[in-house]
Amino acid sequence: MRPRLHRAALVLGSALALACGAPAAGAEEWDGLPGGAGRDEVYGICGACHSLMIVKQQGLSRDAWEETLDWMVEEQGMPELDRDTLDLVIDYLAEHYGVDKAGAARP
């Protein structure tokens, strides 16, 4: 994705998250997402299209998270993320919702 389009997509995603009641910085409610680098992006990007419960129940490996996000761009119309943002989101998802986490749905 071109940098200008990516910035526009992130601004739009952030605006949508705020308009839909995204918690203010420091708020304890983030639909249950634990704190850490990437939480804001996951909340805005993933939560813009579907429930975060779907995210939290996956239990995917880092590679599977990346494949899932690629699929969402290719098949579901999710805006393509720049590599830094994509890595941040995947790192967050793998850390908090990876295969070795309690409640993970898949090995």
C-alpha atoms as one frame of an Amber mdcrd trajectory, in Angstrom:
protein
   0.000   0.000   0.000   1.290   3.452  -0.754   2.350   5.442   2.344  -0.291
   8.134   1.809  -3.071   5.560   1.521  -1.765   3.702   4.564  -1.765   6.879
   6.665  -5.280   7.633   5.493  -6.402   4.091   6.378  -4.898   4.355   9.871
  -6.459   7.768  10.437  -9.815   6.446   9.251  -9.481   3.329  11.402  -8.581
   5.420  14.444 -11.467   7.788  13.791 -13.868   4.863  13.456 -12.597   3.343
  16.686 -13.047   6.637  18.509 -16.494   7.178  17.020 -17.496   3.681  18.078
 -16.510   4.323  21.653 -12.842   3.343  21.822 -11.605   3.756  25.362  -9.519
   6.778  26.180  -5.820   6.234  26.790  -5.338   4.645  30.190  -8.822   3.191
  30.300  -9.065  -0.363  31.622 -11.650  -1.431  29.068 -10.268  -2.469  25.701
 -12.712  -5.318  25.140 -10.380  -7.392  27.264  -7.224  -6.807  25.226  -4.194
  -6.812  27.512  -1.882  -3.807  27.476   1.229  -3.721  25.385   2.713  -2.480
  22.156   0.205  -3.104  19.380  -2.957  -3.098  21.505  -4.182   0.219  20.080
  -3.630  -0.993  16.526  -5.329  -4.347  17.133  -8.259  -2.615  18.816  -8.728
  -0.146  15.947  -7.862  -2.340  12.975  -9.452  -5.638  14.009 -12.333  -4.129
  15.955 -13.316  -1.919  13.004 -14.740  -4.952  11.184 -15.604  -7.628  13.727
 -15.842  -8.496  17.381 -12.560  -8.748  19.233 -13.864 -11.997  20.725 -13.078
 -13.588  17.353  -9.479 -12.413  17.713  -9.143 -13.550  21.310 -10.288 -17.125
  20.663  -7.980 -17.960  17.742  -4.749 -19.185  19.343  -2.675 -18.994  16.161
   1.071 -19.151  15.593   2.841 -16.011  14.407   2.939 -17.414  10.849  -0.759
 -18.280  10.982  -1.601 -14.770  12.223   0.330 -13.312   9.286  -1.461 -15.626
   6.838  -4.802 -14.646   8.376  -4.092 -10.935   7.996  -2.910 -11.473   4.393
  -6.171 -13.325   3.719  -8.166 -10.465   5.234  -6.461  -7.988   2.896  -6.840
 -10.200  -0.176 -10.324 -11.598   0.441 -12.097  -9.407   2.978 -11.122  -5.881
   1.934  -9.009  -4.996   4.963  -6.666  -2.109   4.142  -3.093  -3.276   3.603
  -0.821  -2.317   6.487   2.730  -1.077   6.139   5.334  -3.625   7.251   6.061
  -1.924  10.600   2.385  -1.808  11.576   1.802  -5.348  10.339   4.739  -6.632
  12.400   3.496  -4.739  15.468   0.007  -6.237  15.120   1.300  -9.758  14.464
   3.740  -9.555  17.382   0.924  -8.460  19.697  -1.443 -11.168  18.478   1.180
 -13.914  18.711   2.232 -12.798  22.186  -1.255 -12.528  23.659  -3.284 -14.895
  21.467  -0.692 -17.383  20.272  -0.775 -21.158  20.372   0.785 -21.428  23.820
  -1.657 -19.092  25.568  -4.355 -20.293  27.956  -7.646 -20.762  26.174  -6.012
 -21.011  22.772  -8.322 -22.736  20.345  -5.685 -24.502  18.250  -2.286 -26.130
  18.857
